Amino acid sequence: MIRRPRQLLPVCVSLFLLACSNTSEIDENIKDLPLPENWQNTTQPVKVKDNWLAELKNPQAHLLVEKALTANHQFAIQAYALDITEQKMIVAGSELWPELDLSFKSGRNKDNQPTSYANSNSINLNLSYEVDIWGKLSAADREANYNYLAQKSTYEQYKQQLVADVLTTWFNVIEAQKLLTLYEERVKNSQQNLDIIEYGYQSGISSALDVYLSRNDLNTELTRVSEQRTLKATLIRQLERLIGEYPKGDLLVDAELPLLTTEIPTGLPSELISRKPELKASWYQLLSQDAGLAYAHKQRFPSLVLTGSIGDSNTDIGELLSGSSLAWSLLGSVSAPIFNAGRLKANEEQARLELKQGEQLYLDTLYSAFSDVENAITTESNLKNSYNTMLAAQENAKIAETLSFEQYQSGLVTYTTVLEAQQRSFDAQSNLIKIKNQLITNRINLHLSLGGDFSTPSLENEAE
């Protein structure tokens, strides 16, 4: 009987060391992933620039970004979410410290046999402290800290996404205006064609078919103008929502679509992990789940709580803390889970499965980020080629449009040939505008995919 404590000592020490260990449960292969040395369509890596917004010289673009960062409601929600997570981190950290409470009670009692009155007053200072024997509270604190870092990175990612959305929508409004101007010009041309065709029909030169075709062409263009005006109005409202100025309805956009021809420094794939906020958020979330698993595991071990109190009681409130009746107590209690129908074990297994799920989520986020960069680089190259070929197509189509109408007036071709030539010219001009905006949108998305930060002149001045 005397030897039993000595025999149990190694078991207790082993249990203590096992519970206190902070070994990570994250798959080691994830910590050391084989990453490509360079992007597929690039040769010489150049460090990613963080001030890509400076490439846009239009002051309205910078002003809209500043307004969005100040007044966008969704961005404000993200800011509050970050503040809330910070408070949760403080709460989790406070569990590592003792809790001290002060209580004061005062009362008056009446006794009827015989009638008498008595005063009672007491004051107590109570201390409670859970000793973090197994590191359970430390694990909870780490989980909260990693959650905060994940939320902070999510906030940064949302900020970059907001800037990209503002600029993309702004350029979409410009594209819509350019196309609307082109469509309105098409209406004028169609009306002129109709006037000429009807005059020719009355003179016996044109056929009735040509008249009907020209009228159909005019109605089609009028319909296209109406639809484009609706699209432009919708985009402006969308932009106003992003910058927090809806429903003023007085936002005016008057700018050109710039042709971006400079090369984008793409950096190395390995740098993307530490640069892009979305990837950092995913990694911190994985670390938080790892700490959550450690907490769930250590919940199954005994807990040691120390309590202490010091106080005084007296019928006369003025005699409190006089020292004559001052009392104190110091207690320690140990509680251990015995039976909970498998709840704690299930909680631990759930945390373990969530960690494995988080590993897959991190890998999916990582490879999606690599894929986004690769796709944007490929799209950039192909869009540049498309722009050059469409530019040549536009020049040829304009010449063909002029020649077809001249030949029609000379009776060499039918009016159907004229319509086809005009449609090709229109398609080339509208496609050129769209491709130009696609180049801009893809450029913005590439900056976003690379994790390159932005800056505006006023923000830079404030930083200085």
ZAFINU-18202 format. One record per residue (C-alpha): residue number from 1; residue in three letters; chain; x, y, z. Coordinates in nm, 3 decimals, decimal comma, always signed. Layout:
<atoms>
    k    r  c       px       py       pz
  NUM  ALA  A        X        Y        Z
...
</atoms>
This chain:
<atoms>
    k    r  c       px       py       pz
    1  MET  A   +0,000   +0,000   +0,000
    2  ILE  A   +0,286   +0,238   +0,076
    3  ARG  A   +0,448   +0,177   -0,265
    4  ARG  A   +0,143   +0,267   -0,473
    5  PRO  A   +0,204   +0,642   -0,480
    6  ARG  A   +0,559   +0,580   -0,598
    7  GLN  A   +0,433   +0,345   -0,868
    8  LEU  A   +0,178   +0,602   -0,989
    9  LEU  A   +0,431   +0,887   -0,992
   10  PRO  A   +0,581   +0,805   -1,336
   11  VAL  A   +0,231   +0,771   -1,479
   12  CYS  A   +0,129   +1,111   -1,342
   13  VAL  A   +0,448   +1,275   -1,471
   14  SER  A   +0,394   +1,124   -1,816
   15  LEU  A   +0,035   +1,241   -1,818
   16  PHE  A   +0,145   +1,590   -1,717
   17  LEU  A   +0,406   +1,610   -1,992
   18  LEU  A   +0,162   +1,476   -2,249
   19  ALA  A   -0,103   +1,731   -2,157
   20  CYS  A   +0,142   +2,021   -2,147
   21  SER  A   +0,296   +1,946   -2,484
   22  ASN  A   +0,209   +2,201   -2,756
   23  THR  A   +0,301   +1,980   -3,049
   24  SER  A   +0,128   +2,100   -3,364
   25  GLU  A   -0,113   +1,856   -3,528
   26  ILE  A   -0,085   +2,026   -3,868
   27  ASP  A   +0,041   +1,799   -4,145
   28  GLU  A   +0,414   +1,858   -4,189
   29  ASN  A   +0,377   +1,835   -4,568
   30  ILE  A   +0,164   +2,150   -4,564
   31  LYS  A   +0,434   +2,343   -4,380
   32  ASP  A   +0,690   +2,258   -4,650
   33  LEU  A   +0,499   +2,251   -4,977
   34  PRO  A   +0,695   +2,221   -5,302
   35  LEU  A   +0,629   +2,551   -5,480
   36  PRO  A   +0,712   +2,638   -5,842
   37  GLU  A   +1,028   +2,842   -5,889
   38  ASN  A   +0,860   +3,084   -6,127
   39  TRP  A   +0,532   +3,156   -6,301
   40  GLN  A   +0,475   +2,960   -6,620
   41  ASN  A   +0,458   +3,254   -6,860
   42  THR  A   +0,732   +3,471   -6,708
   43  THR  A   +1,108   +3,444   -6,724
   44  GLN  A   +1,271   +3,702   -6,499
   45  PRO  A   +1,090   +3,765   -6,169
   46  VAL  A   +1,069   +4,126   -6,055
   47  LYS  A   +0,952   +4,229   -5,710
   48  VAL  A   +0,582   +4,316   -5,690
   49  LYS  A   +0,511   +4,689   -5,659
   50  ASP  A   +0,280   +4,803   -5,383
   51  ASN  A   +0,174   +5,138   -5,533
   52  TRP  A   -0,003   +5,011   -5,844
   53  LEU  A   -0,283   +5,264   -5,804
   54  ALA  A   -0,035   +5,539   -5,892
   55  GLU  A   -0,041   +5,415   -6,251
   56  LEU  A   -0,386   +5,570   -6,285
   57  LYS  A   -0,337   +5,941   -6,332
   58  ASN  A   -0,705   +6,039   -6,321
   59  PRO  A   -0,779   +6,228   -5,994
   60  GLN  A   -1,137   +6,097   -5,984
   61  ALA  A   -1,014   +5,740   -5,953
   62  HIS  A   -0,813   +5,824   -5,641
   63  LEU  A   -1,099   +6,029   -5,498
   64  LEU  A   -1,346   +5,744   -5,541
   65  VAL  A   -1,108   +5,502   -5,367
   66  GLU  A   -1,071   +5,737   -5,070
   67  LYS  A   -1,448   +5,780   -5,044
   68  ALA  A   -1,500   +5,404   -5,051
   69  LEU  A   -1,246   +5,344   -4,776
   70  THR  A   -1,421   +5,607   -4,567
   71  ALA  A   -1,790   +5,545   -4,632
   72  ASN  A   -1,841   +5,192   -4,768
   73  HIS  A   -2,083   +5,008   -4,538
   74  GLN  A   -1,947   +4,658   -4,597
   75  PHE  A   -1,594   +4,782   -4,525
   76  ALA  A   -1,719   +4,935   -4,200
   77  ILE  A   -1,870   +4,598   -4,111
   78  GLN  A   -1,529   +4,437   -4,163
   79  ALA  A   -1,369   +4,700   -3,939
   80  TYR  A   -1,618   +4,629   -3,662
   81  ALA  A   -1,563   +4,255   -3,706
   82  LEU  A   -1,192   +4,313   -3,651
   83  ASP  A   -1,260   +4,517   -3,335
   84  ILE  A   -1,495   +4,247   -3,205
   85  THR  A   -1,231   +3,979   -3,263
   86  GLU  A   -0,977   +4,192   -3,077
   87  GLN  A   -1,208   +4,209   -2,775
   88  LYS  A   -1,254   +3,832   -2,787
   89  MET  A   -0,876   +3,798   -2,784
   90  ILE  A   -0,859   +4,016   -2,472
   91  VAL  A   -1,128   +3,805   -2,304
   92  ALA  A   -0,938   +3,483   -2,381
   93  GLY  A   -0,614   +3,631   -2,249
   94  SER  A   -0,781   +3,743   -1,926
   95  GLU  A   -0,846   +3,377   -1,834
   96  LEU  A   -0,473   +3,341   -1,765
   97  TRP  A   -0,493   +3,599   -1,486
   98  PRO  A   -0,649   +3,584   -1,138
   99  GLU  A   -0,998   +3,728   -1,096
  100  LEU  A   -1,051   +3,965   -0,803
  101  ASP  A   -1,399   +4,068   -0,683
  102  LEU  A   -1,507   +4,308   -0,411
  103  SER  A   -1,848   +4,265   -0,249
  104  PHE  A   -2,024   +4,474   +0,015
  105  LYS  A   -2,350   +4,386   +0,195
  106  SER  A   -2,550   +4,590   +0,439
  107  GLY  A   -2,887   +4,505   +0,601
  108  ARG  A   -3,119   +4,558   +0,896
  109  ASN  A   -3,325   +4,279   +1,060
  110  LYS  A   -3,625   +4,281   +1,299
  111  ASP  A   -3,698   +4,016   +1,560
  112  ASN  A   -4,050   +4,012   +1,713
  113  GLN  A   -3,982   +3,810   +2,035
  114  PRO  A   -3,891   +4,041   +2,193
  115  THR  A   -3,895   +4,322   +1,940
  116  SER  A   -3,542   +4,414   +1,852
  117  TYR  A   -3,346   +4,543   +1,557
  118  ALA  A   -3,005   +4,437   +1,436
  119  ASN  A   -2,771   +4,572   +1,172
  120  SER  A   -2,543   +4,355   +0,960
  121  ASN  A   -2,259   +4,476   +0,739
  122  SER  A   -1,993   +4,280   +0,559
  123  ILE  A   -1,722   +4,344   +0,307
  124  ASN  A   -1,523   +4,075   +0,127
  125  LEU  A   -1,240   +4,062   -0,122
  126  ASN  A   -1,251   +3,736   -0,321
  127  LEU  A   -0,976   +3,593   -0,537
  128  SER  A   -1,015   +3,312   -0,789
  129  TYR  A   -0,740   +3,171   -1,007
  130  GLU  A   -0,730   +2,862   -1,228
  131  VAL  A   -0,379   +2,725   -1,249
  132  ASP  A   -0,297   +2,652   -1,612
  133  ILE  A   -0,133   +2,319   -1,536
  134  TRP  A   -0,184   +2,156   -1,874
  135  GLY  A   -0,164   +2,471   -2,087
  136  LYS  A   -0,538   +2,459   -2,162
  137  LEU  A   -0,590   +2,831   -2,109
  138  SER  A   -0,277   +2,908   -2,307
  139  ALA  A   -0,418   +2,707   -2,597
  140  ALA  A   -0,741   +2,906   -2,582
  141  ASP  A   -0,538   +3,226   -2,577
  142  ARG  A   -0,339   +3,116   -2,885
  143  GLU  A   -0,661   +3,025   -3,063
  144  ALA  A   -0,803   +3,373   -2,999
  145  ASN  A   -0,479   +3,541   -3,108
  146  TYR  A   -0,466   +3,349   -3,434
  147  ASN  A   -0,834   +3,427   -3,493
  148  TYR  A   -0,751   +3,794   -3,455
  149  LEU  A   -0,461   +3,772   -3,699
  150  ALA  A   -0,683   +3,585   -3,945
  151  GLN  A   -0,953   +3,851   -3,915
  152  LYS  A   -0,693   +4,126   -3,958
  153  SER  A   -0,567   +3,966   -4,280
  154  THR  A   -0,926   +3,921   -4,398
  155  TYR  A   -0,981   +4,291   -4,333
  156  GLU  A   -0,675   +4,378   -4,544
  157  GLN  A   -0,792   +4,146   -4,823
  158  TYR  A   -1,136   +4,305   -4,821
  159  LYS  A   -0,979   +4,649   -4,842
  160  GLN  A   -0,783   +4,551   -5,151
  161  GLN  A   -1,093   +4,386   -5,301
  162  LEU  A   -1,295   +4,701   -5,235
  163  VAL  A   -1,041   +4,918   -5,417
  164  ALA  A   -1,044   +4,674   -5,708
  165  ASP  A   -1,425   +4,673   -5,717
  166  VAL  A   -1,442   +5,054   -5,715
  167  LEU  A   -1,196   +5,090   -5,999
  168  THR  A   -1,346   +4,806   -6,202
  169  THR  A   -1,695   +4,953   -6,168
  170  TRP  A   -1,563   +5,301   -6,253
  171  PHE  A   -1,406   +5,171   -6,572
  172  ASN  A   -1,725   +4,978   -6,651
  173  VAL  A   -1,915   +5,307   -6,631
  174  ILE  A   -1,664   +5,461   -6,871
  175  GLU  A   -1,702   +5,167   -7,106
  176  ALA  A   -2,081   +5,196   -7,086
  177  GLN  A   -2,059   +5,565   -7,175
  178  LYS  A   -1,826   +5,498   -7,468
  179  LEU  A   -2,057   +5,228   -7,601
  180  LEU  A   -2,361   +5,452   -7,549
  181  THR  A   -2,195   +5,724   -7,756
  182  LEU  A   -2,117   +5,468   -8,025
  183  TYR  A   -2,474   +5,336   -8,021
  184  GLU  A   -2,616   +5,688   -8,046
  185  GLU  A   -2,390   +5,752   -8,343
  186  ARG  A   -2,524   +5,432   -8,498
  187  VAL  A   -2,877   +5,565   -8,454
  188  LYS  A   -2,782   +5,883   -8,643
  189  ASN  A   -2,625   +5,681   -8,922
  190  SER  A   -2,924   +5,448   -8,942
  191  GLN  A   -3,159   +5,746   -8,959
  192  GLN  A   -2,951   +5,899   -9,238
  193  ASN  A   -2,953   +5,567   -9,423
  194  LEU  A   -3,331   +5,543   -9,387
  195  ASP  A   -3,379   +5,894   -9,521
  196  ILE  A   -3,162   +5,814   -9,823
  197  ILE  A   -3,332   +5,478   -9,886
  198  GLU  A   -3,683   +5,622   -9,857
  199  TYR  A   -3,590   +5,906  -10,090
  200  GLY  A   -3,449   +5,650  -10,336
  201  TYR  A   -3,763   +5,440  -10,305
  202  GLN  A   -3,982   +5,737  -10,383
  203  SER  A   -3,759   +5,809  -10,681
  204  GLY  A   -3,783   +5,450  -10,800
  205  ILE  A   -3,417   +5,373  -10,729
  206  SER  A   -3,445   +5,166  -10,409
  207  SER  A   -3,667   +4,866  -10,346
  208  ALA  A   -3,928   +4,821  -10,074
  209  LEU  A   -3,707   +4,552   -9,920
  210  ASP  A   -3,431   +4,808   -9,868
  211  VAL  A   -3,676   +5,036   -9,692
  212  TYR  A   -3,791   +4,763   -9,454
  213  LEU  A   -3,434   +4,657   -9,384
  214  SER  A   -3,325   +5,011   -9,305
  215  ARG  A   -3,627   +5,066   -9,078
  216  ASN  A   -3,548   +4,742   -8,895
  217  ASP  A   -3,187   +4,853   -8,856
  218  LEU  A   -3,296   +5,186   -8,704
  219  ASN  A   -3,536   +5,022   -8,456
  220  THR  A   -3,268   +4,774   -8,354
  221  GLU  A   -3,024   +5,058   -8,281
  222  LEU  A   -3,284   +5,254   -8,083
  223  THR  A   -3,349   +4,946   -7,870
  224  ARG  A   -2,977   +4,901   -7,814
  225  VAL  A   -2,945   +5,263   -7,697
  226  SER  A   -3,226   +5,219   -7,443
  227  GLU  A   -3,070   +4,905   -7,303
  228  GLN  A   -2,729   +5,070   -7,281
  229  ARG  A   -2,869   +5,369   -7,092
  230  THR  A   -3,024   +5,129   -6,841
  231  LEU  A   -2,691   +4,949   -6,799
  232  LYS  A   -2,504   +5,275   -6,747
  233  ALA  A   -2,752   +5,393   -6,484
  234  THR  A   -2,726   +5,059   -6,304
  235  LEU  A   -2,346   +5,075   -6,300
  236  ILE  A   -2,348   +5,430   -6,165
  237  ARG  A   -2,578   +5,323   -5,881
  238  GLN  A   -2,346   +5,031   -5,812
  239  LEU  A   -2,051   +5,269   -5,797
  240  GLU  A   -2,242   +5,505   -5,566
  241  ARG  A   -2,312   +5,212   -5,334
  242  LEU  A   -1,945   +5,124   -5,324
  243  ILE  A   -1,837   +5,477   -5,231
  244  GLY  A   -2,124   +5,526   -4,984
  245  GLU  A   -2,303   +5,803   -5,176
  246  TYR  A   -2,619   +5,622   -5,283
  247  PRO  A   -2,892   +5,744   -5,346
  248  LYS  A   -2,762   +6,091   -5,437
  249  GLY  A   -2,769   +6,009   -5,806
  250  ASP  A   -2,540   +6,297   -5,902
  251  LEU  A   -2,219   +6,104   -5,975
  252  LEU  A   -2,070   +6,209   -6,309
  253  VAL  A   -1,799   +6,007   -6,480
  254  ASP  A   -1,612   +6,161   -6,771
  255  ALA  A   -1,285   +5,988   -6,847
  256  GLU  A   -1,106   +5,782   -7,109
  257  LEU  A   -1,014   +5,416   -7,103
  258  PRO  A   -0,633   +5,414   -7,073
  259  LEU  A   -0,430   +5,167   -7,275
  260  LEU  A   -0,205   +4,991   -7,021
  261  THR  A   +0,102   +4,857   -7,198
  262  THR  A   +0,361   +4,841   -6,919
  263  GLU  A   +0,465   +4,502   -6,785
  264  ILE  A   +0,354   +4,399   -6,436
  265  PRO  A   +0,624   +4,277   -6,196
  266  THR  A   +0,491   +3,943   -6,076
  267  GLY  A   +0,752   +3,839   -5,820
  268  LEU  A   +0,805   +3,477   -5,719
  269  PRO  A   +0,532   +3,222   -5,641
  270  SER  A   +0,691   +3,153   -5,303
  271  GLU  A   +0,651   +3,519   -5,206
  272  LEU  A   +0,276   +3,504   -5,261
  273  ILE  A   +0,219   +3,310   -4,937
  274  SER  A   +0,360   +3,585   -4,717
  275  ARG  A   +0,230   +3,873   -4,928
  276  LYS  A   -0,133   +3,804   -5,012
  277  PRO  A   -0,367   +3,875   -4,716
  278  GLU  A   -0,613   +3,603   -4,818
  279  LEU  A   -0,344   +3,336   -4,788
  280  LYS  A   -0,220   +3,474   -4,458
  281  ALA  A   -0,577   +3,470   -4,324
  282  SER  A   -0,620   +3,108   -4,430
  283  TRP  A   -0,293   +3,008   -4,262
  284  TYR  A   -0,374   +3,189   -3,937
  285  GLN  A   -0,715   +3,023   -3,937
  286  LEU  A   -0,542   +2,687   -3,968
  287  LEU  A   -0,315   +2,770   -3,673
  288  SER  A   -0,622   +2,875   -3,476
  289  GLN  A   -0,787   +2,540   -3,543
  290  ASP  A   -0,467   +2,366   -3,434
  291  ALA  A   -0,477   +2,557   -3,104
  292  GLY  A   -0,849   +2,477   -3,075
  293  LEU  A   -0,767   +2,107   -3,101
  294  ALA  A   -0,511   +2,142   -2,822
  295  TYR  A   -0,773   +2,318   -2,606
  296  ALA  A   -1,033   +2,047   -2,673
  297  HIS  A   -0,779   +1,779   -2,583
  298  LYS  A   -0,679   +1,946   -2,256
  299  GLN  A   -1,041   +1,993   -2,154
  300  ARG  A   -1,037   +1,623   -2,065
  301  PHE  A   -0,777   +1,671   -1,789
  302  PRO  A   -0,835   +1,784   -1,428
  303  SER  A   -0,844   +2,154   -1,346
  304  LEU  A   -0,701   +2,318   -1,034
  305  VAL  A   -0,869   +2,631   -0,903
  306  LEU  A   -0,734   +2,837   -0,614
  307  THR  A   -0,972   +3,062   -0,424
  308  GLY  A   -0,903   +3,304   -0,147
  309  SER  A   -1,101   +3,562   +0,040
  310  ILE  A   -1,048   +3,823   +0,306
  311  GLY  A   -1,325   +4,020   +0,471
  312  ASP  A   -1,490   +4,160   +0,774
  313  SER  A   -1,840   +4,180   +0,919
  314  ASN  A   -1,977   +4,411   +1,187
  315  THR  A   -2,305   +4,555   +1,305
  316  ASP  A   -2,152   +4,900   +1,286
  317  ILE  A   -2,053   +4,995   +0,934
  318  GLY  A   -1,791   +5,231   +1,071
  319  GLU  A   -1,610   +4,942   +1,240
  320  LEU  A   -1,556   +4,745   +0,919
  321  LEU  A   -1,193   +4,664   +0,845
  322  SER  A   -1,097   +4,765   +1,197
  323  GLY  A   -0,903   +4,443   +1,226
  324  SER  A   -1,084   +4,297   +1,525
  325  SER  A   -1,305   +4,060   +1,322
  326  LEU  A   -1,106   +4,040   +1,002
  327  ALA  A   -1,118   +3,688   +0,853
  328  TRP  A   -0,951   +3,520   +0,559
  329  SER  A   -0,958   +3,186   +0,381
  330  LEU  A   -0,752   +3,009   +0,117
  331  LEU  A   -0,886   +2,704   -0,067
  332  GLY  A   -0,781   +2,484   -0,352
  333  SER  A   -1,012   +2,262   -0,550
  334  VAL  A   -0,943   +2,000   -0,813
  335  SER  A   -1,215   +1,885   -1,051
  336  ALA  A   -1,181   +1,619   -1,315
  337  PRO  A   -1,432   +1,499   -1,575
  338  ILE  A   -1,546   +1,144   -1,493
  339  PHE  A   -1,853   +1,082   -1,704
  340  ASN  A   -2,000   +1,310   -1,972
  341  ALA  A   -2,141   +1,055   -2,219
  342  GLY  A   -1,845   +1,106   -2,454
  343  ARG  A   -1,902   +1,481   -2,495
  344  LEU  A   -1,542   +1,589   -2,437
  345  LYS  A   -1,404   +1,312   -2,655
  346  ALA  A   -1,647   +1,406   -2,931
  347  ASN  A   -1,546   +1,772   -2,898
  348  GLU  A   -1,183   +1,675   -2,942
  349  GLU  A   -1,259   +1,457   -3,245
  350  GLN  A   -1,467   +1,738   -3,394
  351  ALA  A   -1,177   +1,979   -3,346
  352  ARG  A   -0,943   +1,727   -3,510
  353  LEU  A   -1,173   +1,687   -3,811
  354  GLU  A   -1,211   +2,066   -3,840
  355  LEU  A   -0,833   +2,092   -3,845
  356  LYS  A   -0,809   +1,840   -4,129
  357  GLN  A   -1,084   +2,025   -4,310
  358  GLY  A   -0,892   +2,349   -4,255
  359  GLU  A   -0,582   +2,192   -4,408
  360  GLN  A   -0,774   +2,116   -4,725
  361  LEU  A   -0,926   +2,463   -4,727
  362  TYR  A   -0,580   +2,619   -4,697
  363  LEU  A   -0,447   +2,406   -4,984
  364  ASP  A   -0,747   +2,496   -5,197
  365  THR  A   -0,702   +2,866   -5,120
  366  LEU  A   -0,330   +2,845   -5,194
  367  TYR  A   -0,360   +2,672   -5,529
  368  SER  A   -0,654   +2,892   -5,627
  369  ALA  A   -0,433   +3,194   -5,559
  370  PHE  A   -0,157   +3,051   -5,780
  371  SER  A   -0,413   +2,970   -6,048
  372  ASP  A   -0,558   +3,323   -6,039
  373  VAL  A   -0,214   +3,471   -6,103
  374  GLU  A   -0,135   +3,229   -6,385
  375  ASN  A   -0,473   +3,289   -6,550
  376  ALA  A   -0,438   +3,667   -6,524
  377  ILE  A   -0,088   +3,657   -6,679
  378  THR  A   -0,213   +3,440   -6,966
  379  THR  A   -0,520   +3,658   -7,017
  380  GLU  A   -0,306   +3,972   -7,023
  381  SER  A   -0,093   +3,838   -7,307
  382  ASN  A   -0,390   +3,717   -7,511
  383  LEU  A   -0,587   +4,039   -7,461
  384  LYS  A   -0,295   +4,243   -7,589
  385  ASN  A   -0,288   +4,032   -7,905
  386  SER  A   -0,665   +4,062   -7,940
  387  TYR  A   -0,647   +4,438   -7,904
  388  ASN  A   -0,387   +4,473   -8,179
  389  THR  A   -0,576   +4,248   -8,421
  390  MET  A   -0,911   +4,415   -8,342
  391  LEU  A   -0,753   +4,758   -8,396
  392  ALA  A   -0,653   +4,649   -8,746
  393  ALA  A   -1,000   +4,498   -8,798
  394  GLN  A   -1,162   +4,828   -8,701
  395  GLU  A   -0,959   +5,024   -8,956
  396  ASN  A   -1,045   +4,778   -9,234
  397  ALA  A   -1,413   +4,767   -9,135
  398  LYS  A   -1,445   +5,146   -9,147
  399  ILE  A   -1,299   +5,155   -9,497
  400  ALA  A   -1,528   +4,870   -9,607
  401  GLU  A   -1,830   +5,051   -9,458
  402  THR  A   -1,758   +5,364   -9,661
  403  LEU  A   -1,691   +5,174   -9,984
  404  SER  A   -2,004   +4,958   -9,952
  405  PHE  A   -2,233   +5,258   -9,923
  406  GLU  A   -2,065   +5,429  -10,216
  407  GLN  A   -2,102   +5,115  -10,427
  408  TYR  A   -2,466   +5,082  -10,320
  409  GLN  A   -2,539   +5,435  -10,437
  410  SER  A   -2,373   +5,343  -10,765
  411  GLY  A   -2,593   +5,036  -10,795
  412  LEU  A   -2,305   +4,789  -10,769
  413  VAL  A   -2,415   +4,612  -10,449
  414  THR  A   -2,740   +4,555  -10,261
  415  TYR  A   -2,834   +4,729   -9,939
  416  THR  A   -2,781   +4,400   -9,754
  417  THR  A   -2,412   +4,433   -9,831
  418  VAL  A   -2,417   +4,782   -9,680
  419  LEU  A   -2,583   +4,654   -9,363
  420  GLU  A   -2,328   +4,376   -9,329
  421  ALA  A   -2,039   +4,620   -9,371
  422  GLN  A   -2,187   +4,862   -9,119
  423  GLN  A   -2,247   +4,579   -8,871
  424  ARG  A   -1,886   +4,464   -8,904
  425  SER  A   -1,760   +4,815   -8,850
  426  PHE  A   -1,985   +4,856   -8,548
  427  ASP  A   -1,878   +4,520   -8,403
  428  ALA  A   -1,511   +4,608   -8,447
  429  GLN  A   -1,551   +4,946   -8,275
  430  SER  A   -1,758   +4,810   -7,985
  431  ASN  A   -1,528   +4,509   -7,940
  432  LEU  A   -1,226   +4,736   -7,931
  433  ILE  A   -1,381   +4,936   -7,646
  434  LYS  A   -1,468   +4,616   -7,458
  435  ILE  A   -1,124   +4,461   -7,504
  436  LYS  A   -0,961   +4,781   -7,380
  437  ASN  A   -1,169   +4,765   -7,063
  438  GLN  A   -1,102   +4,391   -7,029
  439  LEU  A   -0,730   +4,469   -7,034
  440  ILE  A   -0,780   +4,719   -6,751
  441  THR  A   -1,001   +4,483   -6,550
  442  ASN  A   -0,756   +4,196   -6,592
  443  ARG  A   -0,469   +4,424   -6,489
  444  ILE  A   -0,654   +4,519   -6,170
  445  ASN  A   -0,735   +4,154   -6,098
  446  LEU  A   -0,370   +4,060   -6,151
  447  HIS  A   -0,258   +4,321   -5,899
  448  LEU  A   -0,520   +4,186   -5,660
  449  SER  A   -0,412   +3,824   -5,718
  450  LEU  A   -0,047   +3,913   -5,656
  451  GLY  A   -0,136   +4,076   -5,325
  452  GLY  A   +0,021   +4,404   -5,428
  453  ASP  A   -0,103   +4,684   -5,206
  454  PHE  A   -0,220   +5,021   -5,330
  455  SER  A   -0,169   +5,380   -5,224
  456  THR  A   -0,334   +5,712   -5,296
  457  PRO  A   -0,166   +6,057   -5,287
  458  SER  A   -0,362   +6,180   -4,983
  459  LEU  A   -0,302   +5,858   -4,790
  460  GLU  A   +0,069   +5,883   -4,864
  461  ASN  A   +0,077   +6,240   -4,735
  462  GLU  A   -0,099   +6,137   -4,414
  463  ALA  A   +0,155   +5,857   -4,364
  464  GLU  A   +0,441   +6,102   -4,404
</atoms>
